[in-house]
Amino acid sequence: MNEAIPVSRVTDHGTARLMPDVDRPRAWLLTVDGAPQSYVDLDEPAHLEFEYTRRLGHVLDTVAEPGRALDVVHLGGGAFTLPRYVAVTRPGSRQEVVEADRGLLALVAEHLPLPAGAHVASHAADARAWLENAPADSADVLVADVFGGSRVPAHLACVGYAREAARVLRADGVYVANLADGAPFAFLRAQLAGFATLFEELALIAEPGVLRGRRFGNAVLVAAHRPPDTAALARRTAADAFPARVEHGRALRDFIGDARPVRDEDAAPSPEPPAGAFGIG
């Protein structure tokens, strides 16, 4: 049983708490203002606890042959769950983590050390501002998991942002983002429409209940210039404890329907989730 003591600290953007998992000796849950943000097992960095994080991990597993080192940019740091995952599943990868909350970065660095040999640079900066100053054609994968409270910020939900993401990615690069929405999916459909103007290939990963509009939930957007390995993604996501579907091709075009890309001047945050929408998963 984990007898570690919880840690609480007021950071730049809220009150962050690190709470030990009673069942895993060196595992921690990070919450900010009471909302679960990240889960890290220091003994098993490849363990992904949250279902949406597992789906992001499945994408990272299938973007290139197993074990190949990649240049990965993470927008949104949390407790560095995915940078740890990449460090151990793709040794030698060079990673950049962009997190606006400098105090949170300090808390994580102090209490949750990275795996030995991890090549991870952290930047206390706004995600879009950092992206606009990043070199073109410099990343193999761009992972976006940025929430202001429980909503994706408006300036990261428009075509101008998508254009910067496309510029930073290499020609065979892959963009993957954690988003959240519910029926009638105005936000999610518009995000897909925006990325469709810049990338030839799109996929969407979500639980069937979310896709059918039965409840609000996470959806993982994948964008690339080459077809993603949707068969491998479908197998992996279907085998999870909470199975998900992978939509692509005609089905995804039908889902987007007549949605239009969001111009920067019209951008708005993702919708406020209903009470209790995001428990610990």
C-alpha positions in Angstrom: 0.0 0.0 0.0 1.2 3.5 -0.8 1.9 5.5 2.4 3.1 8.6 0.6 1.7 11.9 1.7 -0.5 14.0 -0.6 1.0 17.3 -1.8 -1.0 20.4 -2.4 0.2 23.7 -3.9 -1.3 26.8 -5.3 0.2 27.3 -8.8 -0.3 29.9 -11.5 -3.6 28.6 -12.7 -5.2 26.9 -9.7 -4.7 24.5 -6.8 -2.7 21.4 -7.8 -2.8 18.3 -5.7 -0.7 15.1 -6.0 -2.5 12.2 -4.4 -0.8 8.8 -4.0 -2.6 5.7 -5.3 -3.3 3.3 -2.4 -2.9 0.3 -4.7 0.3 1.2 -6.6 3.4 2.0 -4.6 4.8 4.9 -6.6 1.7 6.1 -8.5 0.2 9.5 -8.3 -2.9 11.3 -9.4 -2.6 15.0 -10.3 -5.7 17.1 -9.9 -6.1 20.9 -10.5 -9.0 22.6 -8.7 -10.4 19.1 -8.0 -10.5 18.0 -11.6 -8.3 14.9 -12.5 -5.5 16.0 -14.9 -2.9 13.2 -15.0 -2.0 9.9 -13.6 1.7 8.7 -13.3 3.2 5.5 -12.1 6.9 6.2 -11.5 7.7 2.5 -11.5 5.8 1.8 -14.8 6.0 4.9 -17.0 4.2 3.0 -19.8 1.1 2.5 -17.7 -1.7 4.8 -19.0 -4.6 4.9 -16.5 -7.1 7.3 -18.1 -8.9 5.9 -21.1 -8.4 9.0 -23.3 -4.7 8.9 -22.5 -4.6 5.3 -23.6 -6.1 6.3 -26.9 -3.4 9.0 -27.4 -0.9 6.3 -26.6 -2.4 4.0 -29.2 -1.8 6.8 -31.8 1.8 7.3 -30.6 2.3 3.5 -30.9 1.1 3.4 -34.5 2.6 6.5 -36.1 5.9 4.7 -36.8 7.5 1.3 -36.5 7.8 0.2 -32.8 10.7 1.6 -30.9 11.7 4.2 -33.5 12.8 7.5 -31.9 10.7 10.5 -32.7 10.7 14.3 -32.3 7.5 14.9 -30.3 5.9 18.2 -29.1 3.4 18.1 -26.3 1.1 21.1 -25.9 -0.1 20.8 -22.3 2.1 19.2 -19.7 0.1 18.0 -16.7 2.3 15.4 -14.9 4.1 14.5 -18.2 2.3 11.2 -18.5 2.7 10.9 -22.3 6.3 12.2 -22.4 7.2 9.5 -19.9 5.4 6.9 -22.1 7.3 8.0 -25.2 10.6 8.0 -23.4 10.3 4.3 -22.5 8.5 3.0 -25.6 10.6 5.0 -28.0 14.0 5.5 -26.4 16.1 8.3 -27.7 13.1 10.4 -28.7 13.5 14.2 -28.3 10.5 15.8 -26.7 9.3 19.3 -26.0 6.6 20.0 -23.4 4.8 23.3 -23.4 2.9 24.1 -20.2 1.5 27.6 -19.4 1.5 26.9 -15.6 5.1 27.5 -14.4 4.2 26.5 -10.9 2.8 23.2 -12.1 6.0 22.5 -14.0 8.0 23.1 -10.8 5.7 20.9 -8.7 6.0 18.0 -11.2 9.8 18.4 -11.5 10.1 18.3 -7.7 8.0 15.3 -7.0 7.7 13.2 -10.1 11.1 12.6 -11.7 11.3 11.6 -15.3 12.6 8.2 -16.4 16.4 7.9 -16.7 17.7 8.9 -20.1 14.5 10.8 -21.1 15.3 13.7 -23.4 12.5 16.1 -22.4 12.7 19.9 -22.4 10.0 21.8 -20.7 8.8 25.4 -21.6 6.6 27.6 -19.4 4.7 29.3 -22.2 1.3 29.6 -23.9 0.8 26.7 -26.3 0.0 28.8 -29.4 2.6 31.5 -28.7 5.3 28.8 -28.4 4.0 27.0 -31.5 4.1 30.3 -33.6 7.8 30.6 -32.7 8.8 27.0 -33.3 10.8 26.0 -36.4 8.9 24.7 -39.4 9.1 21.0 -40.3 10.6 20.2 -36.8 8.2 17.6 -35.3 7.2 14.1 -36.1 4.2 14.2 -33.8 2.3 17.1 -32.1 0.2 16.1 -29.2 -2.4 18.7 -27.9 -4.0 18.2 -24.6 -4.7 21.7 -23.4 -7.6 22.7 -21.2 -8.2 25.9 -19.4 -10.2 24.4 -16.5 -12.4 21.9 -18.3 -12.5 23.7 -21.7 -10.1 23.9 -24.7 -9.1 27.6 -25.0 -10.5 29.5 -27.9 -7.2 30.4 -29.4 -6.4 26.7 -29.8 -9.7 26.0 -31.5 -9.4 27.8 -34.8 -7.9 27.6 -38.3 -5.0 29.9 -37.4 -3.9 27.5 -34.7 -4.3 24.5 -37.0 -2.2 26.2 -39.6 0.6 26.7 -37.1 0.4 23.0 -36.1 0.6 21.9 -39.8 3.6 24.2 -40.3 5.6 22.7 -37.4 4.9 19.1 -38.4 7.1 17.4 -41.0 5.5 16.2 -44.2 4.9 12.7 -42.7 4.0 14.1 -39.3 0.9 13.4 -37.2 -1.2 15.7 -35.2 -3.3 14.2 -32.3 -5.5 16.1 -29.9 -7.7 15.4 -26.9 -11.0 17.3 -27.3 -14.3 17.1 -25.5 -17.9 17.7 -26.7 -21.4 16.3 -26.7 -24.3 16.2 -29.1 -24.9 18.0 -31.5 -21.1 18.2 -31.6 -20.9 21.8 -33.1 -17.4 22.3 -31.5 -16.0 18.9 -32.5 -17.4 19.0 -36.1 -16.0 22.5 -36.6 -12.5 21.4 -35.4 -12.6 18.5 -37.8 -13.6 20.8 -40.6 -10.7 23.1 -39.9 -8.1 20.4 -39.9 -9.6 19.0 -43.0 -8.5 22.1 -44.9 -4.9 21.4 -44.0 -4.6 17.6 -43.8 -5.6 15.0 -46.3 -6.3 12.3 -43.7 -8.4 12.5 -40.5 -9.6 10.0 -37.9 -11.6 10.3 -34.7 -11.5 8.0 -31.7 -14.3 8.0 -29.1 -16.5 5.7 -27.2 -19.7 4.6 -29.1 -21.9 6.3 -26.5 -20.2 9.6 -27.1 -20.4 9.3 -30.8 -24.1 8.4 -30.7 -24.7 11.6 -28.6 -25.7 9.8 -25.5 -23.3 11.6 -23.3 -20.6 14.3 -23.2 -17.0 12.9 -23.4 -13.5 12.9 -24.8 -12.7 12.4 -28.5 -9.2 12.1 -30.0 -8.6 13.8 -33.3 -5.9 12.5 -35.6 -4.7 14.5 -38.6 -2.0 13.6 -41.1 -1.0 13.8 -44.8 -0.8 10.0 -45.1 -3.4 7.5 -44.0 -3.2 6.6 -40.3 -3.1 2.9 -39.5 -6.8 2.8 -38.6 -7.0 -1.0 -38.6 -4.3 -1.1 -35.8 -6.0 1.7 -34.0 -9.3 0.0 -34.2 -7.9 -3.2 -32.7 -6.2 -1.5 -29.9 -9.1 0.8 -28.9 -11.6 -2.1 -29.1 -9.5 -4.1 -26.6 -9.5 -1.4 -24.0 -11.5 -1.7 -20.8 -13.8 1.0 -22.2 -13.8 0.2 -25.9 -13.8 3.0 -28.5 -14.5 3.3 -32.2 -12.3 4.7 -34.9 -14.2 6.8 -37.4 -12.5 7.8 -40.7 -13.2 8.1 -44.4 -16.8 8.4 -45.5 -18.3 8.0 -42.0 -16.2 10.8 -40.7 -17.1 13.1 -43.6 -20.7 12.4 -42.9 -20.1 13.2 -39.2 -18.6 16.6 -40.2 -21.5 17.3 -42.5 -21.8 21.0 -43.3 -19.7 22.2 -40.4 -17.3 25.0 -41.4 -13.8 25.8 -40.1 -13.6 28.4 -37.3 -11.9 31.6 -38.1 -9.7 33.1 -35.4 -12.0 36.1 -34.9 -14.9 33.7 -34.3 -13.2 31.3 -32.0 -14.8 30.1 -28.8 -13.7 27.6 -26.1 -15.0 24.1 -26.2 -18.4 23.7 -24.4 -18.6 23.5 -20.6 -19.0 19.9 -19.7 -22.1 18.9 -17.6 -21.6 18.3 -13.9 -19.9 14.9 -13.3 -18.9 14.4 -17.0 -15.3 13.7 -16.2 -14.7 11.3 -13.3 -11.5 9.5 -12.7 -11.0 7.0 -15.5 
